[in-house]
């Protein structure tokens, strides 16, 4: 089963957006960081203005792959360069399609 989690996050006054992470908490932190690009906001305040709910991963998200021979999971649908996390890790990295193999 994929460790990649997707959350739909709704902030007051904005439409809902989906964020992915190695955990639901990391996905929520990603939403806060995105929000902070436009507005100054502490994480504590963000928690009071944002609602979150787990949603299924979109097609192509959380798929098992191998990157340079190591087990990994896609963080987005595969394309020319694809964001991924290595199995057991949570730092998001990007690989060129030539570095990616299907499945574990």
N, CA, C and O atoms as a MOPAC input file, in Angstrom:
PM7 MOZYME 1SCF
protein

 N      0.83800 1    -1.18400 1     0.00000 1
 C      0.00000 1     0.00000 1     0.00000 1
 C      0.88000 1     1.24400 1     0.00000 1
 O      1.92000 1     1.27700 1     0.65700 1
 N      0.46500 1     2.24800 1    -0.72800 1
 C      1.22600 1     3.48100 1    -0.87500 1
 C      1.26000 1     4.28700 1     0.42100 1
 O      0.23500 1     4.43500 1     1.08700 1
 N      2.42900 1     4.80600 1     0.78000 1
 C      2.50400 1     5.67900 1     1.94700 1
 C      2.08500 1     7.11000 1     1.63200 1
 O      1.93800 1     7.92100 1     2.54600 1
 N      1.89300 1     7.43200 1     0.36200 1
 C      1.54800 1     8.79900 1    -0.03900 1
 C      0.09600 1     9.08600 1     0.32900 1
 O     -0.80400 1     8.30700 1     0.01400 1
 N     -0.11700 1    10.21600 1     1.00000 1
 C     -1.45800 1    10.61300 1     1.44300 1
 C     -1.85300 1    11.92000 1     0.77400 1
 O     -1.01900 1    12.80300 1     0.57400 1
 N     -3.13600 1    12.03800 1     0.42900 1
 C     -3.67500 1    13.26200 1    -0.16000 1
 C     -4.73200 1    13.85100 1     0.76500 1
 O     -5.54700 1    13.13400 1     1.34500 1
 N     -4.69800 1    15.16900 1     0.88800 1
 C     -5.67400 1    15.90200 1     1.69200 1
 C     -6.29300 1    16.99600 1     0.85400 1
 O     -5.60800 1    17.65900 1     0.07500 1
 N     -7.58100 1    17.18300 1     1.01500 1
 C     -8.23500 1    18.35900 1     0.45300 1
 C     -8.25300 1    19.39300 1     1.57800 1
 O     -8.79200 1    19.14300 1     2.65600 1
 N     -7.66500 1    20.54300 1     1.31600 1
 C     -7.57700 1    21.60200 1     2.31600 1
 C     -8.37400 1    22.80400 1     1.81800 1
 O     -8.19000 1    23.26900 1     0.69400 1
 N     -9.25900 1    23.29200 1     2.67800 1
 C    -10.06000 1    24.47100 1     2.35700 1
 C     -9.74300 1    25.55200 1     3.37600 1
 O     -9.89200 1    25.34400 1     4.58000 1
 N     -9.30600 1    26.70300 1     2.89000 1
 C     -9.04900 1    27.86000 1     3.73700 1
 C    -10.18100 1    28.84000 1     3.50000 1
 O    -10.60800 1    29.05000 1     2.36500 1
 N    -10.66500 1    29.43800 1     4.58000 1
 C    -11.77600 1    30.39000 1     4.48400 1
 C    -11.52200 1    31.39400 1     3.35900 1
 O    -10.47600 1    32.04000 1     3.30700 1
 N    -12.49300 1    31.50900 1     2.47100 1
 C    -12.40600 1    32.46400 1     1.37700 1
 C    -11.75200 1    31.94700 1     0.11500 1
 O    -11.65200 1    32.68700 1    -0.86300 1
 N    -11.30000 1    30.69500 1     0.09900 1
 C    -10.61800 1    30.12200 1    -1.05400 1
 C    -11.24300 1    28.77400 1    -1.40700 1
 O    -11.79600 1    28.10300 1    -0.53600 1
 N    -11.16000 1    28.37500 1    -2.67300 1
 C    -11.67100 1    27.04400 1    -3.04300 1
 C    -10.75600 1    25.95300 1    -2.48600 1
 O     -9.58600 1    26.21000 1    -2.20600 1
 N    -11.27900 1    24.74700 1    -2.32700 1
 C    -10.44800 1    23.64900 1    -1.82200 1
 C     -9.33600 1    23.28800 1    -2.80100 1
 O     -9.49000 1    23.40500 1    -4.01700 1
 N     -8.20500 1    22.84500 1    -2.23700 1
 C     -7.07000 1    22.38100 1    -3.03900 1
 C     -6.57900 1    21.07100 1    -2.44900 1
 O     -6.71300 1    20.83600 1    -1.24800 1
 N     -6.01200 1    20.21800 1    -3.29000 1
 C     -5.48500 1    18.93400 1    -2.84100 1
 C     -3.96600 1    19.03600 1    -2.71100 1
 O     -3.28300 1    19.56100 1    -3.58900 1
 N     -3.45600 1    18.51600 1    -1.58400 1
 C     -2.02800 1    18.48300 1    -1.30500 1
 C     -1.64100 1    17.05000 1    -0.97900 1
 O     -2.42600 1    16.31300 1    -0.38300 1
 N     -0.43300 1    16.65000 1    -1.36800 1
 C      0.03300 1    15.29400 1    -1.07800 1
 C      1.29500 1    15.36300 1    -0.22800 1
 O      2.03400 1    16.34700 1    -0.25900 1
 N      1.52300 1    14.30200 1     0.52800 1
 C      2.71500 1    14.21400 1     1.34900 1
 C      2.98000 1    12.77800 1     1.74000 1
 O      2.15700 1    11.89300 1     1.50200 1
 N      4.13700 1    12.55300 1     2.34300 1
 C      4.46000 1    11.21600 1     2.82200 1
 C      3.52100 1    10.80900 1     3.95000 1
 O      3.32400 1     9.62000 1     4.20000 1
 N      2.93900 1    11.79600 1     4.63300 1
 C      1.91300 1    11.57800 1     5.64800 1
 C      0.86000 1    12.66400 1     5.47300 1
 O      1.10000 1    13.66100 1     4.79200 1
 N     -0.29600 1    12.47600 1     6.08200 1
 C     -1.33500 1    13.50900 1     6.01800 1
 C     -0.84400 1    14.79500 1     6.66800 1
 O     -1.15400 1    15.88600 1     6.19000 1
 N     -0.08700 1    14.68000 1     7.74700 1
 C      0.44300 1    15.87300 1     8.42500 1
 C      1.38000 1    16.64700 1     7.51100 1
 O      1.33700 1    17.87700 1     7.48000 1
 N      2.22400 1    15.94600 1     6.76800 1
 C      3.13900 1    16.63300 1     5.84700 1
 C      2.37500 1    17.28900 1     4.70000 1
 O      2.77800 1    18.34700 1     4.21600 1
 N      1.29500 1    16.68500 1     4.26900 1
 C      0.46100 1    17.30800 1     3.24000 1
 C     -0.14900 1    18.60300 1     3.77600 1
 O     -0.21300 1    19.60300 1     3.06100 1
 N     -0.59700 1    18.58600 1     5.03600 1
 C     -1.19800 1    19.78300 1     5.63700 1
 C     -0.15100 1    20.88800 1     5.81900 1
 O     -0.44200 1    22.06300 1     5.59300 1
 N      1.04900 1    20.51500 1     6.22200 1
 C      2.13300 1    21.49700 1     6.33600 1
 C      2.43500 1    22.09800 1     4.96100 1
 O      2.71300 1    23.29300 1     4.85000 1
 N      2.38100 1    21.27400 1     3.91900 1
 C      2.58100 1    21.78900 1     2.55700 1
 C      1.52900 1    22.81500 1     2.18300 1
 O      1.83500 1    23.79900 1     1.51000 1
 N      0.29400 1    22.59800 1     2.60900 1
 C     -0.77300 1    23.56700 1     2.34900 1
 C     -0.47100 1    24.87700 1     3.06500 1
 O     -0.63500 1    25.95100 1     2.48600 1
 N     -0.03200 1    24.80100 1     4.32000 1
 C      0.31000 1    26.00800 1     5.08900 1
 C      1.45400 1    26.75600 1     4.41600 1
 O      1.40200 1    27.97900 1     4.29100 1
 N      2.47900 1    26.04000 1     3.98400 1
 C      3.61700 1    26.70200 1     3.32400 1
 C      3.17600 1    27.40100 1     2.04400 1
 O      3.62800 1    28.50700 1     1.74700 1
 N      2.30200 1    26.76100 1     1.29700 1
 C      1.77600 1    27.37300 1     0.06900 1
 C      1.01400 1    28.65800 1     0.41400 1
 O      1.18100 1    29.68200 1    -0.24900 1
 N      0.18500 1    28.59500 1     1.44800 1
 C     -0.59200 1    29.75900 1     1.88200 1
 C      0.34400 1    30.89900 1     2.30300 1
 O      0.06700 1    32.06700 1     2.03100 1
 N      1.44600 1    30.55400 1     2.96300 1
 C      2.38900 1    31.56300 1     3.44400 1
 C      3.13900 1    32.27700 1     2.32400 1
 O      3.76100 1    33.31200 1     2.56400 1
 N      3.09100 1    31.74200 1     1.10800 1
 C      3.70700 1    32.45600 1    -0.01900 1
 C      2.97400 1    33.76500 1    -0.29500 1
 O      3.56200 1    34.70900 1    -0.82300 1
 N      1.70000 1    33.82200 1     0.05800 1
 C      0.90500 1    35.02500 1    -0.20600 1
 C      0.52200 1    35.78100 1     1.06200 1
 O      0.31900 1    36.99500 1     1.01700 1
 N      0.42000 1    35.08600 1     2.18800 1
 C     -0.06300 1    35.70100 1     3.43000 1
 C      0.82500 1    35.28300 1     4.59400 1
 O      1.21700 1    34.12100 1     4.70300 1
 N      1.13800 1    36.24400 1     5.46400 1
 C      1.86200 1    35.88600 1     6.68700 1
 C      0.89300 1    35.19900 1     7.62600 1
 O     -0.20200 1    35.70300 1     7.87800 1
 N      1.28800 1    34.06000 1     8.13800 1
 C      0.36900 1    33.27600 1     8.95800 1
 C      1.16000 1    32.26400 1     9.77300 1
 O      1.99100 1    31.53900 1     9.22600 1
 N      0.91100 1    32.21000 1    11.06400 1
 C      1.54200 1    31.16400 1    11.86600 1
 C      0.82000 1    29.84500 1    11.59300 1
 O     -0.32200 1    29.82900 1    11.13400 1
 N      1.49500 1    28.76300 1    11.87800 1
 C      0.86200 1    27.46500 1    11.68700 1
 C     -0.35100 1    27.32300 1    12.60200 1
 O     -1.37100 1    26.76100 1    12.20500 1
 N     -0.23800 1    27.83300 1    13.82500 1
 C     -1.36600 1    27.76700 1    14.76000 1
 C     -2.59000 1    28.48300 1    14.22600 1
 O     -3.70700 1    27.97800 1    14.34200 1
 N     -2.38900 1    29.66300 1    13.63900 1
 C     -3.52400 1    30.40000 1    13.06700 1
 C     -4.07600 1    29.65800 1    11.85200 1
 O     -5.29100 1    29.58600 1    11.66400 1
 N     -3.18200 1    29.10600 1    11.02600 1
 C     -3.61900 1    28.36800 1     9.84900 1
 C     -4.53700 1    27.22100 1    10.25500 1
 O     -5.52800 1    26.94200 1     9.58000 1
 N     -4.20600 1    26.56300 1    11.35300 1
 C     -5.03200 1    25.44300 1    11.80800 1
 C     -6.44800 1    25.89000 1    12.16400 1
 O     -7.37600 1    25.08300 1    12.11100 1
 N     -6.63000 1    27.16700 1    12.52800 1
 C     -7.96500 1    27.65300 1    12.87300 1
 C     -8.76800 1    28.09100 1    11.65400 1
 O     -9.99500 1    28.17100 1    11.72000 1
 N     -8.09200 1    28.37700 1    10.54000 1
 C     -8.81300 1    28.87100 1     9.35500 1
 C     -8.89100 1    27.83800 1     8.23300 1
 O     -9.56400 1    28.06600 1     7.22700 1
 N     -8.21200 1    26.71100 1     8.39600 1
 C     -8.18500 1    25.68600 1     7.34700 1
 C     -8.89800 1    24.42400 1     7.81200 1
 O     -8.75000 1    23.98500 1     8.95300 1
 N     -9.66700 1    23.86000 1     6.90700 1
 C    -10.30100 1    22.55900 1     7.15500 1
 C     -9.63600 1    21.54800 1     6.24200 1
 O     -9.23500 1    21.87000 1     5.12400 1
 N     -9.52400 1    20.32200 1     6.73100 1
 C     -8.87500 1    19.28700 1     5.92900 1
 C     -9.67900 1    18.00000 1     5.99200 1
 O    -10.35500 1    17.69600 1     6.97500 1
 N     -9.57400 1    17.26300 1     4.89800 1
 C    -10.19300 1    15.93500 1     4.87400 1
 C     -9.37900 1    15.06400 1     3.94000 1
 O     -8.88200 1    15.51400 1     2.90700 1
 N     -9.25700 1    13.80900 1     4.32900 1
 C     -8.52300 1    12.85000 1     3.50100 1
 C     -9.31200 1    12.57800 1     2.23100 1
 O    -10.53500 1    12.44600 1     2.26600 1
 N     -8.61300 1    12.49700 1     1.11900 1
 C     -9.22300 1    12.15400 1    -0.16900 1
 C     -8.34600 1    11.09000 1    -0.82900 1
 O     -7.15800 1    10.98000 1    -0.52300 1
 N     -8.92900 1    10.31600 1    -1.72600 1
 C     -8.11100 1     9.32200 1    -2.44200 1
 C     -7.03200 1    10.01700 1    -3.28200 1
 O     -7.22500 1    11.13600 1    -3.75900 1
 N     -5.91300 1     9.34700 1    -3.45200 1
 C     -4.86800 1     9.88600 1    -4.32600 1
 C     -5.39800 1     9.97200 1    -5.75000 1
 O     -6.13900 1     9.09600 1    -6.19700 1
 N     -5.02200 1    11.01700 1    -6.45200 1
 C     -5.38300 1    11.16100 1    -7.86500 1
 C     -4.67000 1    10.07700 1    -8.67500 1
 O     -3.70100 1     9.48100 1    -8.20600 1
 N     -5.14700 1     9.83200 1    -9.86600 1
 C     -4.50300 1     8.86200 1   -10.75700 1
 C     -3.03900 1     9.23600 1   -10.93300 1
 O     -2.71700 1    10.38800 1   -11.22300 1
 N     -2.16400 1     8.27400 1   -10.76000 1
 C     -0.73600 1     8.50900 1   -10.93100 1
 C     -0.01400 1     8.94000 1    -9.66500 1
 O      1.21400 1     9.02700 1    -9.66200 1
 N     -0.74300 1     9.21200 1    -8.59000 1
 C     -0.13800 1     9.62700 1    -7.31800 1
 C     -0.07500 1     8.41200 1    -6.39600 1
 O     -1.06800 1     7.70700 1    -6.21900 1
 N      1.09200 1     8.17400 1    -5.81200 1
 C      1.25000 1     7.04500 1    -4.90300 1
 C      1.54400 1     5.72800 1    -5.59200 1
 O      1.40800 1     4.66700 1    -4.98400 1
 N      1.94600 1     5.78200 1    -6.85100 1
 C      2.25900 1     4.55300 1    -7.58100 1
 C      3.66900 1     4.07500 1    -7.23700 1
 O      4.58000 1     4.88800 1    -7.07700 1
 N      3.85200 1     2.75200 1    -7.12300 1
 C      5.19100 1     2.23700 1    -6.85200 1
 C      6.07600 1     2.33400 1    -8.09800 1
 O      5.66600 1     1.97600 1    -9.20200 1
 N      7.28400 1     2.82200 1    -7.89400 1
 C      8.27000 1     2.92600 1    -8.97300 1
 C      9.63500 1     2.58100 1    -8.38800 1
 O      9.77500 1     2.39100 1    -7.18000 1
 N     10.61800 1     2.50300 1    -9.24400 1
 C     12.00900 1     2.39400 1    -8.80700 1
 C     12.74700 1     3.56000 1    -9.44600 1
 O     12.60700 1     3.81500 1   -10.64200 1
 N     13.53200 1     4.26300 1    -8.64100 1
 C     14.33900 1     5.37700 1    -9.13700 1
 C     15.79600 1     5.02900 1    -8.87600 1
 O     16.20700 1     4.84000 1    -7.73100 1
 N     16.56300 1     4.94700 1    -9.93900 1
 C     17.96400 1     4.53800 1    -9.83500 1
 C     18.10900 1     3.24700 1    -9.02800 1
 O     19.04000 1     3.09700 1    -8.23700 1
 N     17.17300 1     2.31800 1    -9.24100 1
 C     17.22900 1     1.01200 1    -8.61200 1
 C     16.64500 1     0.92900 1    -7.20800 1
 O     16.60000 1    -0.15800 1    -6.63100 1
 N     16.19600 1     2.04700 1    -6.64300 1
 C     15.63500 1     2.05300 1    -5.28200 1
 C     14.11900 1     2.16200 1    -5.33300 1
 O     13.56700 1     2.83300 1    -6.20500 1
 N     13.43400 1     1.49000 1    -4.37700 1
 C     11.97700 1     1.58800 1    -4.27300 1
 C     11.57100 1     3.02400 1    -3.97300 1
 O     12.20500 1     3.71400 1    -3.17500 1
 N     10.48500 1     3.46300 1    -4.64200 1
 C     10.00200 1     4.83100 1    -4.45800 1
 C      8.50700 1     4.88200 1    -4.76200 1
 O      7.91800 1     3.89800 1    -5.21200 1
 N      7.90700 1     6.03900 1    -4.51100 1
 C      6.47600 1     6.27800 1    -4.74400 1
 C      6.31100 1     7.62100 1    -5.43600 1
 O      6.97600 1     8.59400 1    -5.07800 1
 N      5.42200 1     7.67900 1    -6.43000 1
 C      5.17800 1     8.94100 1    -7.12600 1
 C      4.38700 1     9.90300 1    -6.24200 1
 O      3.50600 1     9.48900 1    -5.48800 1
 N      4.71000 1    11.17800 1    -6.34600 1
 C      3.97700 1    12.22900 1    -5.63400 1
 C      3.05700 1    12.98800 1    -6.58700 1
 O      2.25600 1    13.82400 1    -6.16800 1
 N      3.18800 1    12.68000 1    -7.87200 1
 C      2.38700 1    13.31000 1    -8.91500 1
 C      2.33900 1    12.33000 1   -10.08200 1
 O      3.14300 1    11.39900 1   -10.13400 1
 N      1.41700 1    12.52200 1   -11.01300 1
 C      1.41200 1    11.63800 1   -12.19600 1
 C      2.75600 1    11.71300 1   -12.92200 1
 O      3.38700 1    12.76900 1   -12.97500 1
 N      3.18200 1    10.58800 1   -13.47400 1
 C      4.47800 1    10.54700 1   -14.15200 1
 C      4.47000 1    11.41900 1   -15.39500 1
 O      3.50300 1    11.45400 1   -16.15500 1
 N      5.56600 1    12.11200 1   -15.57400 1
 C      5.76000 1    12.97900 1   -16.73000 1
 C      7.25500 1    13.01400 1   -17.05000 1
 O      7.99800 1    12.14200 1   -16.60000 1
 N      7.69900 1    13.99400 1   -17.80800 1
 C      9.10900 1    14.06000 1   -18.19900 1
 C     10.00800 1    14.02900 1   -16.96500 1
 O     10.96700 1    13.25800 1   -16.92200 1
 N      9.71400 1    14.84600 1   -15.97500 1
 C     10.35600 1    14.81200 1   -14.66200 1
 C      9.25500 1    14.61900 1   -13.63800 1
 O      8.22400 1    15.28800 1   -13.70900 1
 N      9.45100 1    13.72000 1   -12.68900 1
 C      8.39300 1    13.33800 1   -11.76600 1
 C      8.85500 1    13.49300 1   -10.32000 1
 O      9.95400 1    13.06900 1    -9.96300 1
 N      8.00100 1    14.10700 1    -9.48600 1
 C      8.27800 1    14.19000 1    -8.05200 1
 C      7.99700 1    12.82900 1    -7.43300 1
 O      7.03900 1    12.15100 1    -7.80500 1
 N      8.84600 1    12.43500 1    -6.48100 1
 C      8.70100 1    11.13200 1    -5.83800 1
 C      9.30300 1    11.18500 1    -4.44900 1
 O     10.01200 1    12.12900 1    -4.10100 1
 N      9.01200 1    10.15400 1    -3.65100 1
 C      9.70700 1     9.93200 1    -2.38200 1
 C     10.26300 1     8.51500 1    -2.41300 1
 O      9.61700 1     7.59900 1    -2.92200 1
 N     11.45400 1     8.33900 1    -1.87000 1
 C     11.99000 1     6.99400 1    -1.72600 1
 C     11.21300 1     6.26600 1    -0.63900 1
 O     10.71700 1     6.88800 1     0.30100 1
 N     11.11000 1     4.95600 1    -0.76800 1
 C     10.41700 1     4.12700 1     0.20700 1
 C     11.04800 1     4.31600 1     1.58600 1
 O     12.26200 1     4.18300 1     1.73600 1
 N     10.22800 1     4.62400 1     2.58900 1
 C     10.70900 1     4.80800 1     3.94900 1
 C     11.25500 1     6.19100 1     4.24600 1
 O     11.70600 1     6.44900 1     5.36200 1
 N     11.22200 1     7.07900 1     3.27400 1
 C     11.70200 1     8.44700 1     3.46500 1
 C     10.56800 1     9.41500 1     3.14900 1
 O      9.53300 1     9.00800 1     2.62100 1
 N     10.75600 1    10.69000 1     3.46700 1
 C      9.67800 1    11.62500 1     3.17500 1
 C     10.12700 1    12.90900 1     2.48500 1
 O      9.31900 1    13.82100 1     2.30500 1
 N     11.40400 1    13.00000 1     2.09500 1
 C     11.86300 1    14.14900 1     1.33400 1
 C     11.43400 1    13.98600 1    -0.11800 1
 O     11.73900 1    12.97600 1    -0.75200 1
 N     10.73000 1    14.97700 1    -0.63800 1
 C     10.27200 1    14.92700 1    -2.02900 1
 C     11.43200 1    15.29100 1    -2.94200 1
 O     12.09900 1    16.30800 1    -2.74400 1
 N     11.66600 1    14.44800 1    -3.94500 1
 C     12.73700 1    14.65800 1    -4.91000 1
 C     12.13300 1    14.60300 1    -6.31300 1
 O     10.96000 1    14.26400 1    -6.47400 1
 N     12.92200 1    14.93000 1    -7.31000 1
 C     12.46100 1    14.89000 1    -8.69500 1
 C     13.43800 1    14.04800 1    -9.50900 1
 O     14.65500 1    14.18400 1    -9.38700 1
 N     12.87400 1    13.17200 1   -10.34300 1
 C     13.70300 1    12.31800 1   -11.20300 1
 C     13.29800 1    12.50300 1   -12.65500 1
 O     12.12500 1    12.71400 1   -12.96200 1
 N     14.27000 1    12.42400 1   -13.53800 1
 C     14.02700 1    12.43300 1   -14.97900 1
 C     13.42500 1    11.08400 1   -15.35700 1
 O     13.73400 1    10.06800 1   -14.73400 1
 N     12.58200 1    11.07100 1   -16.35900 1
 C     11.88700 1     9.82400 1   -16.73800 1
 C     12.85000 1     8.68200 1   -17.07100 1
 O     12.48400 1     7.51400 1   -16.94100 1
 N     14.06200 1     8.99700 1   -17.49400 1
 C     15.02900 1     7.94500 1   -17.79600 1
 C     15.56100 1     7.26000 1   -16.54200 1
 O     16.15700 1     6.18700 1   -16.64200 1
 N     15.36400 1     7.84800 1   -15.36700 1
 C     15.83400 1     7.27500 1   -14.10100 1
 C     14.75900 1     6.40500 1   -13.43100 1
 O     15.01500 1     5.79000 1   -12.39600 1
 N     13.55300 1     6.35500 1   -14.02400 1
 C     12.40700 1     5.70600 1   -13.39800 1
 C     12.06800 1     4.39500 1   -14.09100 1
 O     12.02200 1     4.31100 1   -15.31800 1
 N     11.82800 1     3.36200 1   -13.26300 1
 C     11.34200 1     2.07100 1   -13.75600 1
 C      9.98100 1     1.82000 1   -13.10800 1
 O      9.69200 1     2.36000 1   -12.04000 1
 N      9.15100 1     1.00800 1   -13.74800 1
 C      7.83400 1     0.67300 1   -13.19500 1
 C      7.96700 1    -0.26700 1   -12.00800 1
 O      8.86500 1    -1.10800 1   -11.96100 1
 N      7.05500 1    -0.11000 1   -11.04200 1
 C      6.88000 1    -1.05600 1    -9.94700 1
 C      8.04900 1    -1.23700 1    -9.02200 1
 O      9.13300 1    -0.69000 1    -9.22600 1
 N      7.79900 1    -2.02600 1    -7.99200 1
 C      8.85100 1    -2.35800 1    -7.02000 1
 C      9.42600 1    -3.66200 1    -7.41400 1
 O     10.33500 1    -4.16200 1    -6.75100 1

